[in-house]
Amino acid sequence: METRAGDPGAFAHFDLGRVDSPAFVVDAAKLRANLQVLADIRDAADIKVLAALKAFSMWSVAPIIGEYLDGVCTSGLWEARLASEYYDGEIATYCAAYKPDDLAEVCRLSDHVIFNSPGQLTRYAPLLEIARGSGHDFDVGLRINPLCPQGEVPRYDPSSPGSRLGFPLDQLTPEIMELVDGIHFHNLCEQDFEPLRETWDQVFDAIEPWFGQLKWINMGGGHHVTRADYQREELVEFLKDAKEDTGAEIYLEPGEAVALDAGILVGTVLDTHWNGMPVAVTDVSATCHMPDVIEAPYRPAMLGEAEAGQGEAVRLGGPSCLAGDIIGDYRLPVPCEPGARFAFLDQAHYSMVKTNTFNGVQLPSIWLWDSASDQLELVRSFGYEDFRDRLS
């Protein structure tokens, strides 16, 4: 899988020596530019847009997100709590399976409580009634599986055969639909408009009998709308038509699109040697800092990487004990020697939320930079205590 990160933008002129290493650096100006694109689509189509915290949960920039979007979507109790503490607007919570002990608080915090199956919704109906009896006002939704594979990587495709995500739309019945206020589907991953249209063609026929009954339809995330070449005009017309056809409020839940190209991960070469090719150990770890590099897998783009044929490629890997902690082969823009700084592009989303402390590898600090003013602020650094306190 090849990353679809775009131009490095203002990071092309950022001095990597201004921050410690490893470090995430997020550009507030680029974040605002992405949010403005999303707000413009929202306004033009008369829909609602929620930021997906599963992709980008840097709550220190929550006030910025709140200036542009209608709220956030969360993936369980703890994200819903984070949303209620720091973010403005609506909270829509979907979880593949709720724990019964969590549901009361989820209902208290959320405007939409979205279930993955009618079975769990039915089992928890008494808990929902208790929550409503306590004065909590929320809609109930059901995530459906469109059964329409669109993903490049089956592991990341919610419609892949045997997927646990969403109730198969060919099993919907009137009895099930009577239980819900809205329908949710999420079928895309870093994709253009056409896969959304194809997905909607499948979903439309299945839920058309309930148009006029449904209060809202949430089309999930995976829409790469802030990428420069995304078909935004087609999307706006599509969303207008969907709202008119269904009589429902339409929601989008972009995650990656919120922070696309808005952050880098800065690292340092710690050591080099030769093993049939140049090898370098860095303080950036695929295993601990960018697990999708291994899981997808994909090759993250490097800031200023030399063109093929310009110098010898060096295999970069992390400091952990895992033989597979390999980021990839790169032609660094500077001599590959101990102390050399480098950065990977497009790392604000998913990488930051997926970091871990395996092997006691240091977590990257988090910096907020505003390329418009050149203001740079250390948001958070992590020490030994953060590693220790996760253990027992």
C-alpha positions as CSV (number, residue, x, y, z in Angstrom):
1,M,0.0,0.0,0.0
2,E,1.5,3.4,-1.0
3,T,0.8,6.4,1.1
4,R,-1.3,9.1,-0.6
5,A,0.4,11.9,1.3
6,G,0.6,15.1,-0.8
7,D,3.0,18.0,-0.9
8,P,5.1,18.6,2.2
9,G,3.8,22.1,2.2
10,A,5.3,24.4,4.8
11,F,7.2,21.5,6.4
12,A,9.6,21.8,3.4
13,H,11.0,24.9,5.2
14,F,10.8,23.6,8.8
15,D,14.1,23.3,10.7
16,L,13.9,19.8,12.2
17,G,16.5,20.8,14.8
18,R,13.9,23.0,16.5
19,V,12.3,20.0,18.2
20,D,13.5,17.0,20.2
21,S,13.5,13.5,18.7
22,P,11.4,11.6,18.2
23,A,8.6,14.1,17.9
24,F,5.3,14.7,16.1
25,V,4.9,18.2,14.8
26,V,1.5,19.3,13.8
27,D,0.9,22.5,11.7
28,A,-2.1,24.4,13.0
29,A,-2.3,26.4,9.7
30,K,-2.6,23.3,7.6
31,L,-5.1,21.8,10.1
32,R,-7.2,25.0,9.6
33,A,-7.0,24.7,5.9
34,N,-8.2,21.1,6.0
35,L,-11.1,22.1,8.3
36,Q,-12.1,24.9,6.1
37,V,-12.4,22.5,3.1
38,L,-14.6,20.3,5.2
39,A,-16.7,23.2,6.5
40,D,-17.2,24.5,2.9
41,I,-18.5,21.1,1.8
42,R,-20.8,21.0,4.9
43,D,-22.2,24.4,4.1
44,A,-22.6,23.8,0.4
45,A,-24.4,20.5,0.8
46,D,-26.3,21.4,4.0
47,I,-25.1,18.4,5.9
48,K,-23.2,17.8,9.1
49,V,-19.5,16.9,9.5
50,L,-18.0,15.2,12.6
51,A,-14.3,14.7,13.2
52,A,-13.3,11.1,13.9
53,L,-11.3,10.9,17.1
54,K,-10.1,7.4,16.2
55,A,-7.9,9.0,13.6
56,F,-6.8,12.2,15.3
57,S,-7.3,12.7,19.0
58,M,-4.9,15.6,19.7
59,W,-7.3,17.3,22.1
60,S,-5.1,20.3,22.5
61,V,-6.4,21.4,19.1
62,A,-10.0,20.6,20.0
63,P,-10.9,24.4,20.1
64,I,-9.7,24.7,16.5
65,I,-11.8,21.8,15.3
66,G,-14.8,23.2,17.2
67,E,-14.6,26.4,15.1
68,Y,-15.3,24.5,11.9
69,L,-17.1,21.2,12.4
70,D,-20.4,20.1,14.0
71,G,-18.8,17.7,16.6
72,V,-16.9,14.5,16.8
73,C,-17.5,10.7,16.4
74,T,-16.1,8.3,19.0
75,S,-15.4,4.6,19.2
76,G,-16.4,3.8,22.7
77,L,-16.6,5.1,26.3
78,W,-13.2,6.6,26.7
79,E,-13.2,8.5,23.4
80,A,-16.7,9.7,24.3
81,R,-15.4,10.9,27.7
82,L,-12.5,12.7,25.9
83,A,-15.0,14.3,23.5
84,S,-17.3,15.5,26.3
85,E,-14.3,17.0,28.2
86,Y,-12.6,18.9,25.4
87,Y,-14.6,19.0,22.2
88,D,-17.6,21.1,21.1
89,G,-20.8,20.0,19.4
90,E,-22.4,16.7,18.8
91,I,-21.0,13.3,19.9
92,A,-21.8,10.2,17.9
93,T,-20.6,7.0,19.4
94,Y,-20.2,3.7,17.6
95,C,-18.6,0.6,19.1
96,A,-18.3,-2.9,17.6
97,A,-19.6,-4.2,20.9
98,Y,-20.5,-2.3,24.0
99,K,-19.8,-3.6,27.5
100,P,-23.1,-3.4,29.5
101,D,-21.3,-1.6,32.3
102,D,-20.3,1.2,29.9
103,L,-23.6,1.8,28.2
104,A,-25.2,4.1,30.7
105,E,-22.4,6.6,30.5
106,V,-22.2,6.2,26.7
107,C,-25.9,7.2,26.6
108,R,-25.3,10.1,28.9
109,L,-22.5,11.5,26.8
110,S,-23.6,10.8,23.3
111,D,-26.2,12.3,20.9
112,H,-26.1,9.2,18.8
113,V,-25.5,5.7,20.2
114,I,-24.8,3.4,17.2
115,F,-24.9,-0.4,17.5
116,N,-23.1,-3.0,15.4
117,S,-25.9,-5.6,15.4
118,P,-29.6,-5.8,16.1
119,G,-28.8,-8.6,18.6
120,Q,-26.9,-6.3,20.9
121,L,-29.3,-3.5,20.5
122,T,-32.2,-5.8,21.5
123,R,-30.3,-7.3,24.5
124,Y,-29.5,-3.8,25.7
125,A,-33.0,-2.3,25.2
126,P,-33.8,-2.4,28.9
127,L,-30.5,-0.4,29.6
128,L,-31.5,2.1,26.9
129,E,-34.9,2.5,28.5
130,I,-33.3,3.1,31.9
131,A,-31.0,5.7,30.4
132,R,-33.9,7.5,28.8
133,G,-35.8,7.3,32.1
134,S,-32.9,9.1,33.7
135,G,-33.3,12.0,31.4
136,H,-30.7,11.2,28.8
137,D,-31.7,12.2,25.2
138,F,-30.1,10.3,22.4
139,D,-30.8,8.6,19.1
140,V,-30.2,5.0,18.4
141,G,-28.5,3.9,15.2
142,L,-27.4,0.7,13.5
143,R,-24.2,0.3,11.5
144,I,-24.8,-1.7,8.4
145,N,-22.3,-3.6,6.2
146,P,-22.8,-2.6,2.6
147,L,-21.4,-5.9,1.3
148,C,-19.6,-3.8,-1.3
149,P,-15.8,-4.3,-1.0
150,Q,-13.9,-1.1,-2.0
151,G,-10.6,-1.3,-0.2
152,E,-7.1,-1.8,-1.6
153,V,-6.2,-3.9,1.5
154,P,-8.7,-6.5,2.6
155,R,-7.6,-6.2,6.2
156,Y,-8.8,-2.6,6.2
157,D,-11.9,-3.1,4.1
158,P,-15.1,-3.2,6.3
159,S,-16.9,-5.1,3.5
160,S,-14.4,-7.9,3.1
161,P,-15.9,-11.4,3.5
162,G,-16.4,-12.3,7.1
163,S,-16.1,-8.7,8.4
164,R,-17.3,-8.2,11.9
165,L,-18.1,-4.5,11.2
166,G,-21.7,-3.7,10.6
167,F,-24.9,-5.8,10.1
168,P,-25.2,-7.2,6.6
169,L,-27.6,-5.0,4.7
170,D,-29.2,-8.0,3.0
171,Q,-30.5,-9.1,6.4
172,L,-32.4,-6.0,7.3
173,T,-36.0,-6.4,8.1
174,P,-38.9,-4.1,9.0
175,E,-38.7,-5.3,12.6
176,I,-35.0,-4.3,12.9
177,M,-35.6,-0.9,11.2
178,E,-38.3,-0.1,13.7
179,L,-35.7,-0.1,16.5
180,V,-33.5,2.6,15.0
181,D,-33.5,6.3,14.4
182,G,-30.6,6.3,11.9
183,I,-28.3,4.2,9.8
184,H,-24.5,4.3,9.8
185,F,-22.1,2.8,7.2
186,H,-18.4,3.2,6.9
187,N,-16.9,1.5,3.8
188,L,-13.9,3.6,2.6
189,C,-10.3,4.1,3.4
190,E,-8.3,7.0,1.9
191,Q,-10.6,6.9,-1.2
192,D,-12.0,9.2,-3.8
193,F,-15.7,10.0,-4.5
194,E,-16.5,7.1,-6.9
195,P,-16.2,4.3,-4.2
196,L,-18.7,6.3,-2.1
197,R,-21.1,6.5,-5.0
198,E,-20.8,2.7,-5.6
199,T,-21.4,2.0,-2.0
200,W,-24.4,4.3,-1.8
201,D,-25.9,2.5,-4.9
202,Q,-25.9,-0.7,-2.8
203,V,-27.2,0.9,0.4
204,F,-29.9,3.0,-1.3
205,D,-31.9,0.1,-2.6
206,A,-31.7,-1.7,0.8
207,I,-32.9,1.1,2.9
208,E,-35.2,3.0,0.5
209,P,-38.4,1.6,2.1
210,W,-37.5,3.5,5.2
211,F,-36.8,6.9,3.6
212,G,-38.9,9.4,5.5
213,Q,-38.7,7.3,8.6
214,L,-34.9,7.6,9.2
215,K,-33.9,10.8,11.0
216,W,-30.3,10.6,9.8
217,I,-27.9,8.6,7.6
218,N,-24.2,8.6,8.6
219,M,-21.9,7.8,5.7
220,G,-18.8,7.4,7.9
221,G,-15.3,8.3,7.0
222,G,-12.5,7.3,4.6
223,H,-13.3,10.2,2.3
224,H,-10.1,11.8,1.2
225,V,-11.8,15.1,0.6
226,T,-9.0,17.4,1.7
227,R,-6.6,15.9,-0.9
228,A,-6.2,18.5,-3.7
229,D,-7.4,16.2,-6.5
230,Y,-10.6,14.9,-4.7
231,Q,-13.8,15.4,-6.6
232,R,-15.4,17.9,-4.3
233,E,-18.0,19.3,-6.6
234,E,-19.3,15.9,-7.4
235,L,-19.4,15.1,-3.7
236,V,-21.5,18.2,-2.9
237,E,-24.1,17.4,-5.6
238,F,-24.2,13.8,-4.4
239,L,-24.8,14.8,-0.8
240,K,-27.5,17.3,-1.8
241,D,-29.3,14.5,-3.8
242,A,-29.0,12.0,-0.9
243,K,-30.5,14.5,1.5
244,E,-33.4,15.2,-0.8
245,D,-34.0,11.6,-1.8
246,T,-34.0,10.3,1.8
247,G,-35.5,13.2,3.8
248,A,-32.8,12.5,6.4
249,E,-30.0,14.5,7.8
250,I,-26.7,13.4,6.2
251,Y,-23.5,13.0,8.2
252,L,-19.9,12.5,7.2
253,E,-17.2,11.4,9.7
254,P,-13.8,12.3,8.2
255,G,-10.8,11.4,10.3
256,E,-7.7,11.3,8.2
257,A,-9.0,14.2,6.1
258,V,-9.0,16.4,9.1
259,A,-5.2,16.1,9.6
260,L,-4.1,15.1,6.1
261,D,-0.6,16.4,5.5
262,A,-0.8,18.4,8.7
263,G,1.9,16.6,10.7
264,I,5.4,15.0,10.5
265,L,7.3,12.5,12.7
266,V,10.8,13.7,13.3
267,G,13.6,11.2,13.9
268,T,17.3,10.8,14.4
269,V,19.8,8.3,13.0
270,L,21.4,6.6,16.1
271,D,23.8,4.2,14.4
272,T,24.8,2.8,11.0
273,H,26.5,-0.4,9.7
274,W,26.7,-2.6,6.6
275,N,24.9,-6.0,6.2
276,G,24.8,-6.5,2.4
277,M,23.4,-3.0,2.2
278,P,23.6,0.2,4.3
279,V,21.5,-0.2,7.5
280,A,20.6,2.5,10.0
281,V,19.0,2.3,13.4
282,T,16.9,5.3,14.3
283,D,14.9,6.5,17.3
284,V,11.7,6.2,15.2
285,S,10.1,2.7,15.4
286,A,7.7,1.2,13.0
287,T,6.5,-1.1,15.8
288,C,6.0,1.5,18.4
289,H,5.4,4.7,16.5
290,M,3.9,3.8,13.1
291,P,2.4,0.3,13.5
292,D,0.4,0.7,10.2
293,V,3.7,0.5,8.4
294,I,3.8,-3.1,9.3
295,E,0.1,-3.8,9.6
296,A,-1.1,-2.4,6.3
297,P,1.7,-2.5,5.2
298,Y,2.7,0.8,3.6
299,R,5.7,2.9,3.0
300,P,5.6,6.4,4.7
301,A,6.9,9.3,2.5
302,M,10.0,11.0,3.7
303,L,10.5,14.7,3.8
304,G,13.0,15.7,1.1
305,E,13.8,12.1,0.1
306,A,16.3,12.0,-2.9
307,E,15.1,10.7,-6.2
308,A,15.8,7.1,-7.2
309,G,19.3,6.8,-8.5
310,Q,20.5,9.7,-6.4
311,G,22.6,8.0,-3.8
312,E,22.3,4.6,-2.2
313,A,19.2,3.5,-0.3
314,V,19.6,2.9,3.4
315,R,17.4,0.4,5.3
316,L,15.9,2.3,8.3
317,G,14.7,0.4,11.4
318,G,13.7,1.2,14.9
319,P,15.6,0.6,18.2
320,S,13.3,-2.2,19.4
321,C,14.4,-5.8,19.7
322,L,12.0,-7.0,16.9
323,A,13.7,-8.1,13.7
324,G,10.7,-6.9,11.8
325,D,10.9,-3.3,13.2
326,I,11.7,-2.0,9.7
327,I,10.4,1.2,8.3
328,G,11.8,0.8,4.8
329,D,14.6,1.7,2.4
330,Y,15.2,5.4,1.9
331,R,17.6,7.8,0.3
332,L,18.0,10.4,3.0
333,P,18.2,14.1,2.0
334,V,21.3,14.4,4.3
335,P,24.3,12.1,4.8
336,C,23.1,9.0,6.8
337,E,25.3,9.2,9.8
338,P,24.7,9.2,13.6
339,G,22.9,12.4,14.6
340,A,21.3,13.0,11.2
341,R,17.7,14.3,11.4
342,F,14.9,13.2,9.0
343,A,11.1,13.3,9.0
344,F,8.2,11.2,7.7
345,L,5.3,13.0,6.2
346,D,1.6,12.8,6.9
347,Q,1.9,11.3,10.4
348,A,-0.5,13.4,12.4
349,H,-3.4,10.9,11.9
350,Y,-3.4,7.3,13.1
351,S,0.3,7.2,13.9
352,M,-0.1,9.5,16.9
353,V,-3.1,7.6,18.3
354,K,-1.5,4.2,17.8
355,T,1.8,4.7,19.5
356,N,2.9,2.2,22.2
357,T,5.7,1.7,24.7
358,F,6.8,-1.8,23.8
359,N,10.4,-2.5,24.8
360,G,10.5,0.8,26.7
361,V,10.9,2.6,23.4
362,Q,10.5,6.4,24.0
363,L,7.2,7.9,22.9
364,P,7.5,10.8,20.5
365,S,6.8,14.2,22.0
366,I,4.0,16.3,20.5
367,W,4.6,19.8,19.2
368,L,2.2,22.4,17.7
369,W,3.6,24.6,15.0
370,D,1.8,27.4,13.2
371,S,3.4,27.8,9.8
372,A,1.6,31.1,9.3
373,S,3.2,32.7,12.3
374,D,6.1,30.3,12.9
375,Q,5.0,30.0,16.5
376,L,6.2,26.6,18.0
377,E,4.9,25.1,21.2
378,L,5.7,21.9,23.1
379,V,2.3,20.3,23.9
380,R,3.5,17.2,25.6
381,S,6.6,15.2,26.3
382,F,6.8,11.7,27.6
383,G,9.2,10.1,30.1
384,Y,10.0,6.9,31.9
385,E,7.0,7.3,34.2
386,D,4.6,7.0,31.2
387,F,6.2,3.6,30.4
388,R,6.3,2.5,34.0
389,D,2.7,3.5,34.8
390,R,1.2,1.3,32.0
391,L,2.7,-1.7,33.7
392,S,2.2,-3.3,37.1
